[in-house]
């Protein structure tokens, strides 16, 4: 009789472990299948394309180390606020909890899968013009005008946010996307929420489906590079002129950050001309990965916490607005990313639910 409650607890625990194992195995299997399939699809281009799956290894390791240090600092501050009598013991306990097998193994698996996914993504992104030349920019420009009643979307964004300071804030929030998505990835990987399994798989599939397959199929460079294209013209020169003037104004006021997007765009184009393989290299406008990943973060956050989710959705629309405002993307790049990411999420969620 005494052993019955213990037996029930063990049974429940083993059931949860089996569910986790099944979901994790499905994530590994599906992610790996996509990696292999995409690699095989572009096998014909192997003489021209170099795929480096470990391109982001050092960046990933550094990111994890920094995250652990930040977590230590956070715990230290908590100890100071709570006046913990034994702060080191408290911190050690929290780290031990973080590194338990049921959290540590899925987290390491997710980060390894992201390492391989991001390496393949950047390798093929750099090679997009080799596989399929930039040929959709004119079509997306015309589609943007059709959807926005004859206006270029950037004209509308600069009417709504015409101040150089507004552009500065938008640019800062846009650049923060890298920090936000890394924080999201780490917290989600180590969380105990069951949501993490379909969220992480959706995260990686967004890079593979949106970032590679659709990007190659609808190869485009974006408004900021439009003038440099063989069939490009001065359509977006007024936008670049506005951003340049705002950049000069901000510098004249002692704000060195200025419109940083202009410098990054120059850096990326120079990399493209040299054909170098670097972290963050490559040119691709459609679909917008900034919007795609921001959408995924918003969906995930809304499932976990409604208020946080609403804040994340607000950030998603700022990213969409900023992608057009700063000349990175056509509006349709972001619209498509919103829809495709939601569809990927729905499909993946149904698959993972079956696993449980």
N, C-alpha and C positions, 0 to 999 in steps of 0.2 A: 504493500500500500504506500509506504513512504517513497518507494522508488518510482511510482507512477507519474507524479508531477515532473520529476527529473527526466523520465523517459519521454514525456510529451515535449519538454523543452528541447531535448536533443533531437527529437523528430522534426520539430519546427525549424531548428537551426540547420539541420542537414538539408531540409527542403529548400531553405533560403540559399544555401551554398550551391545546391544543384541548379537553382534558377539563375544565380549569378554566373556559374560556370557556363551554362547553356547560352545566356545572353552574350557573354564575353567571347565564346567560341564563334558565335554567329557574326559578331563584329569583326573578329580576326579573319574569318573565312570570306565574308563579303568584301571587306576592304582589300584583302590579298587578291581575290579574283579580279577586282577592278584594276589593281596595279598590274597584274600579269596581262590582262586583256588589252589594256592601253599600251603596254610595252610591246606586245605582239602586233597590234594594229600598225604601229609606226616602225616596225622592224625593217621595212624597206628603206628607211632613211638612216639606218645606223651608220653608214659611211660618212654622212654629213652631220649627224646628230650625236652628241656625246651626252649620255644620261648619267648624272652623278646623284645617286640616291643618298649620299652622305654629305651633300653640300652644306646642310644646316647643322651638322653634328656639333661643331664647336659652339655655334650660337645657341643650340639647344642646351648643351651642358652648362654654358655660362648663364643662361636664363634660369635653369633649375637652381644653380648655386645661389644666384642673386635672390631668387624667390624664397629659398630656405633662410637666407640671411634676413630678408625683410620679415619673414614669419617670426624669426627669433626676436627681432626688434619689436614686433607687435606684441609678442608674449611678454617681453621685458617691460613694456609700457603698461600692459594689463596688470602685471605683478606689482608695479609701482602704484597704480591706481587703487588696487585692492589691498595693498600693503601685505602681500603674501609673506608669511614668516620664513618660508624656505623657497625662494624664487627658482633656484636651479632645479630643485626636485620637481616643482610644478612644470617648468619648461621641459624637463626630461620626460615627464609623464605625457605631456601633450605631443611631443615628438614620437614617443613610443606608440601612442594612439594613432598618429598620422601614418606610421610605418608598419602597422599591422598588415598581415598578408592579404586580408580581404580588401584592403584599400591600396596597398603598395603594388601588388601584382597587376590589377587593372590599370592603375595610373602609369606604371612603367610600360605596359602594353600599348596604351593609348599614345603615349609620347613617342614610342618607337614607330608606331604606325604613322603618326604625323611626320616624323623624320623622313620616312620613305616617301610619303605622299608629297610633302613639300619639295623634296629633292627632284622627284619626277615632274612635278608641276613647273618649277623654275626651268629645268632642263628643256622641257618642251615649249615653254613660253618664249624662251630665247630663240627657239627654232621655228616659231610660227611662220615667219616670212619665207622660210625655206620650204615648208610643207604647203602653205597656201598664202600667197601674197596678200597684203592689205588691199582688199577690194570692196569692202562693204561701207566705207566711210561716207561716200556720197549718198548711198541709199539710206543710211541712218540719219544723215543730215536732213534729207527730204522728209523722212518719216517723222522726225522731231517736229518739223514745221507743220506738217499735216495734223499732228496730234495737238499742237499748241496754237491752232487757229492762224497759221501763217507766220508766227514768230519763232525765232530761234530761242530755245529755253533759257540760254545764258542771258539774253536781253531781259527776260522777265526776272531772273534772279537778281540781276544788278539794278533793276528798278526797285525791287523789294529791299535789297541790302546794298545801297549805293555808296555808303561811307567806307573809306579805307580801313577804319577801325572794325567795321562789320566783317570785312574780308579777312582781317587779321584774326578775329575770333573764330571765324569759320575755318580758317587754315589751321589754327591751333587744335581745334576740336577734331578736324580731319586727320591730322598727324597723330593725335592721341589714340586713334583706332588701333595702332600696333600694340600699344601698352594695354589697351582695354581687351583686345582679343587674346593676348598672352595671359593676362590675369584670368580671363574667363576659362581658357584652356586648362590652366594649372588647377584652379579651384574646382572645376568640374571633374577633372581627372581624379582628384583625391577626395571628392565628396562621397557621401554614403547614399546619395539619392539614386534611385533606380532610373531616373530620367537620363543619367549620364550616358547610358549605353546607346540609346538611339540618338542622343544629342551629339556624341563624339563621332558616331558613324555618319550622321548627316553632315557634320563639320568636314570630315575628310572627303565625303562624296561630293560636296559642294566644290572643293578644289579640283577634284578629278573630272566631274561632269561639267560644271559651269566653267571652271578655270582652264580645262584642257580641251574637252570634246567640243563644247559650244564655241569656245574661243577660237579654235582652229577652223571650225566649220564656217563661222561668221567673222573671219579675220578682219580686224579693224584696228587702227592706231589711236584714234581719238582726236578731239578738236585741237589740243595743244600741238599735235604733230601734223595736222592736216596740210599745212603749207609745204611741208617737206616731202609729201607723197607725190608720186609720178602724176596722178590725176588730181592732185590738190590745187587749191587756189587761195585767194586771200579772204575766204569766207569768214574765218575766225581771227583774222588779223586785228579787227577792232576790239575783240575780247582780250587778246594778248596785250594790246596797247593800253587798255584800261587797267589791267593787272600790273603792267610795268609802271604806269603813272602812280598807281596806289603804292607800289613798292618803293618808288623814289620818295613819295611823300612821307611814308612811315620811317624811312631811313633819315630823312631830313629832320624828323622829330626825335631822333635818337633811338628808334626802335629797330634794332639790328635784325630781328627776326624777319621783319618785312613780310612780303608775300613769298614765303619759303618755297611754295609750289613751283615757282619759276625756276629756281636753282635746281630743284630735284628733277624737273622736266629736262633741263639742259644736261644734267648728269646722266639721266637714263638714255637720252638720244645719243650722247657721246659713246656710251657703252654699246648701244645698238650698232653704231657705225664701226666700232672696233671689233664687234662680235665676241666680246668677253663674257665669260660665265662667272657671275658674281651673285652674292646674296641680294635678292630684290631686283635682279636684272630682268630684262625682257619688256616688250611692249604689247599690250593687249587692252582694248577698250571694252569690247562686248564679250560676255556680260561683265558687270562691275563686281569684282570680288569684295571690294569694300562694303558694298550694299548687301551682297549675299551673306557674308559672315555677320554683319550687323543685324540682318534679319534673323538669322539663326540664333544669335545671342538674345534677341528680343523675345522670340518664341520660347526659348528655354527658360529665360528669367520669368516670363509670364506664367509658365507652368509651376514654377517654384514659389514665386511671390508676385502677386498681382500688381502691387505698387511699384516694385522694382521693374517688373515687366513693362509697365507704362512708361517709366523713365527710359528703359532700353529702346522702346519703340520711338520715343521722341528723338533719341540719339540716332536711330536708324534714318529717320527722315532728315535730320541735320546732315548726315553723311551723304544721302541722296542729293540734297540741295547743294552741298559743298562740292560734290563730284562734278556737277554741271557748272557751278559758279567759278571754280578754279580751272576749268578747261580740261579736266582729266577725261570726262565722259560725256557721251550723248545721253539725253534723258532716258531714251529707250533701253540703254544699258542697265540702268537701275531698275526700271519697271520690270524688265524681263527677270532680273535677279530676284526681285521680291517674289514673283510668281513661282519661278523654278525652285527656289529654296523652300517655299511652303510645300510644294508638291513632293520634293525629295523627303522632307520631314514626315509628311503623311505616310508615304510609302515605307520608309524605314521604321517608323513607329509601329505600323501594322506587322512588319516582319519580326521586330524584337518582341512584341506582345505575344506572338505565336511561340516564341522561344521560351516565354515564361508561363 
